[in-house]
Amino acid sequence: MDELNILKEEMKALKQSLDKEQIINEKLMRTVMRQRVSWMDIFVKAEFVILPITYIIFVIACAFFEISQWYAFTFLIIGLIDAAVDLRTFRISPKIFSRCSMMEVRKLLIKQKKERFIHLCIAFPLAIVWLVLFANAIFNSQLMSIGNDPMSYAGIIGGVIGGVIGGIVVMVIYRKAQKTNDTIIDDLNE
């Protein structure tokens, strides 16, 4: 009879130990997930800081090339909409990792991936159309001006190069965000 009681006590202690270890593992996993997505929160905040600076650059470019300020204003509106959508598709509140179950976090990450893909499919073509219209306006304004100003052509070439680099940066950030979500989802599936 004593052996049976001793076995019961050992099983109870083992169960408590396992329960405690699961809690510690879950807390560690939540901390790791928060750290993995922290760069996305920084990205969204940086987007709101960079947007007004970029807007001012486009205002100056429109004045320099003597084209309508509507191009700069349109950039600002599209940029604000894009940043607002990025708040939803990139940012994950740290509270979610502490309040929600792992299954809810997994569902949120899968939903974010889908929304981010849809966002990219809409925003990227719109950005290209805007960029083509902006470049066309600059090109047409230069055809109307008298003489060939090397500064203007340098600005046009710089704009094209900046647009290509910007497109590459967007794709790199998109892929990194999708990969971050994939990594966390894989960890939750284990």
C-alpha positions in Angstrom: 0.0 0.0 0.0 2.8 2.4 0.8 4.3 1.8 -2.7 1.1 2.7 -4.3 0.9 6.0 -2.4 4.5 6.7 -3.2 3.8 6.1 -6.9 0.7 8.3 -6.8 2.7 11.1 -5.2 5.5 10.7 -7.8 2.9 10.8 -10.6 1.3 13.9 -9.1 4.7 15.6 -8.9 5.6 14.6 -12.4 2.3 16.0 -13.7 2.8 19.3 -11.9 6.3 19.5 -13.3 5.1 18.9 -16.9 2.3 21.4 -16.5 4.8 24.0 -15.2 7.2 23.2 -18.1 4.4 23.7 -20.7 3.6 27.1 -19.2 7.2 28.1 -19.3 7.6 26.9 -22.9 4.4 28.7 -24.0 5.7 32.0 -22.4 9.0 31.6 -24.1 7.3 30.9 -27.4 5.1 34.1 -27.0 8.2 36.1 -26.2 10.0 34.8 -29.3 7.0 35.5 -31.5 6.8 39.1 -30.2 10.5 39.6 -31.0 10.2 38.1 -34.5 7.4 40.6 -35.5 8.9 43.6 -33.7 10.6 44.8 -36.9 7.2 45.0 -38.6 6.0 47.4 -36.0 9.1 49.6 -36.5 8.5 49.5 -40.2 5.0 50.8 -39.9 6.0 53.6 -37.6 8.9 54.5 -39.9 6.5 54.6 -42.8 4.5 57.4 -41.1 7.7 59.3 -40.4 9.0 59.0 -44.0 5.7 59.8 -45.7 5.7 63.6 -44.9 9.4 63.9 -45.9 8.8 62.1 -49.2 5.7 64.3 -49.8 7.8 67.5 -49.4 10.3 66.0 -51.9 7.5 65.5 -54.4 6.2 69.0 -53.8 9.7 70.4 -54.5 10.0 68.2 -57.6 6.6 69.3 -58.9 7.6 73.0 -58.4 11.1 72.4 -60.0 9.6 70.6 -63.1 6.7 73.1 -63.2 4.0 70.4 -63.1 0.8 70.2 -61.1 1.0 69.8 -57.4 -1.8 67.3 -57.7 0.9 64.6 -58.3 2.4 65.3 -54.9 -1.0 65.5 -53.2 -2.1 62.2 -54.9 1.1 60.6 -53.6 0.3 61.8 -50.1 -3.3 60.4 -50.2 -2.2 57.1 -51.7 0.7 56.9 -49.2 -1.6 57.6 -46.2 -4.1 54.9 -47.4 -1.2 52.5 -47.9 0.2 53.2 -44.4 -3.2 52.8 -42.8 -3.6 49.4 -44.5 -0.1 48.5 -43.4 -1.2 49.1 -39.8 -3.6 46.2 -40.3 -1.5 43.9 -42.5 1.9 44.4 -40.9 1.6 45.4 -37.3 0.7 42.9 -34.6 0.0 44.3 -31.2 2.2 42.7 -28.5 -1.0 42.4 -26.4 -2.3 39.8 -28.9 0.6 37.4 -28.0 -0.2 37.7 -24.3 -4.1 37.7 -24.5 -5.0 35.4 -27.3 -4.6 31.6 -27.6 -2.0 30.2 -29.9 -4.7 29.1 -32.3 -6.1 32.6 -32.5 -2.6 34.0 -33.1 -2.1 31.5 -35.9 -5.5 32.5 -37.5 -4.5 36.1 -37.3 -1.1 35.5 -38.9 -2.7 33.5 -41.8 -5.3 36.3 -42.3 -2.6 38.9 -42.3 -0.7 37.0 -45.0 -3.7 36.9 -47.2 -4.6 40.6 -46.7 -0.9 41.6 -47.3 -0.9 39.7 -50.6 -4.2 41.4 -51.7 -2.8 44.8 -50.6 0.3 44.2 -52.6 -1.7 43.2 -55.7 -3.7 46.4 -55.5 -1.1 48.9 -54.2 1.9 47.9 -56.4 0.1 48.4 -59.8 -1.4 51.7 -58.5 2.0 52.9 -57.5 3.4 52.0 -61.0 0.5 53.8 -62.7 1.1 56.9 -60.5 4.9 56.7 -61.2 4.3 56.5 -65.0 1.9 59.4 -64.9 4.3 61.5 -62.8 7.3 60.6 -65.1 5.2 61.4 -68.2 4.2 64.8 -66.7 7.9 65.6 -66.0 8.9 64.4 -69.5 6.2 66.5 -71.2 7.1 69.6 -69.1 10.7 69.2 -70.3 9.7 69.0 -73.9 7.9 72.2 -73.5 10.8 74.0 -71.9 13.3 75.9 -74.1 16.8 74.4 -74.1 18.1 71.2 -72.7 18.8 71.5 -69.0 21.1 68.8 -67.8 19.8 69.1 -64.3 16.3 68.3 -65.5 17.4 65.1 -67.2 19.5 64.1 -64.2 16.3 64.5 -62.1 14.3 62.3 -64.5 17.0 59.6 -64.5 17.3 59.8 -60.7 13.5 59.5 -60.4 13.5 56.4 -62.6 16.3 54.8 -60.6 14.6 55.8 -57.4 11.3 54.2 -58.6 13.1 50.9 -59.4 15.0 50.8 -56.1 11.7 51.6 -54.3 10.0 48.7 -56.0 12.7 46.4 -55.1 12.6 47.5 -51.5 8.9 47.0 -51.3 9.2 43.4 -52.6 12.0 42.7 -50.2 10.0 44.0 -47.2 6.9 42.1 -48.4 8.8 38.8 -48.7 10.5 39.3 -45.3 7.1 39.9 -43.7 5.6 36.8 -45.3 8.5 34.7 -44.3 8.3 36.0 -40.7 4.6 35.0 -40.6 5.4 31.6 -42.1 8.1 30.9 -39.5 5.8 31.7 -36.6 3.0 29.7 -38.2 5.3 26.7 -38.6 6.4 27.0 -35.0 2.8 27.0 -33.9 2.1 23.9 -36.0 4.7 21.9 -34.2 
